[in-house]
Amino acid sequence: MALISPRTLRHDLYSYSYQEDSKTPSVISVLTSLIERTLARNARVKTKTKTKTKTIVFDCIEAPDMTVQSYLERIFRYTKAGPSVYVVAYIYIDRFCHLHPDFRLGPANVHRLLITTVMLASKYVEDKNYRNSYFARVGGLTTEQMNKLEVEFLFMMKFKLHVNVSVYESYCSHLEREVSSGGGYQIERTLRCAIEIKSKQRFNNNINNNNSDNDHRLFL
């Protein structure tokens, strides 16, 4: 089975250069596997009481019919955010979960949390960024929803978004160790829904080809 090698991951994290024909960074597959394992683990955990908290702002009425892999690939396709952005987004999610231990990542909230953290990470890492309205279209939200999620997340994080070099490198090392030990990052495993993903991508491409470059809408 083909594995994502630590060397490939490290090259993406530290030496990735964007070009028009750039391939999807390997870190996206790694994070997909991490998140999917968390979703599976949370699905097995039965909570005795379901207490509604302020984190429900990230819940969709109905879980979107899009895999984590295809959603992250969509974000990359339309924003071209570099690999470091996804690492910082993962750091934000990890901090968020520690600050709110009653929060459980699940199918109903993972997409909105991803688009919010990627957008904020992009603002933190990149020199130039798209507006919230663009991220909203990419993520399948209205601009009002995107703005609300950003504000709510910032307050719930107590505005602790700074990521220093040592923290960033520690998370990169963690990802490398997971890849080295197998960790579930087999490409076949992360793309176990490959047929479904490819069919949806073809469908999305057909729609996008019929619309302007800025009309990239989903509805979550």
Secondary structure, 3 states (H helix, E strand, C coil): CCECCHHHHHHHHHHCCCCCCCCCCHHHHHHHHHHHHHHHHHHHCCCCCCCCCHHHHHCCCCCCCCCHHHHHHHHHHHHCCCHHHHHHHHHHHHHHHHHCCCCCCCCCCHHHHHHHHHHHHHHHHCCCCCCHHHHHHHHCCCHHHHHHHHHHHHHHCCCCCCCCHHHHHHHHHHHHHHHHCCCCCEHHHHCCCHHHHHHHHHHHHHHHHCCCCCCCCCCC
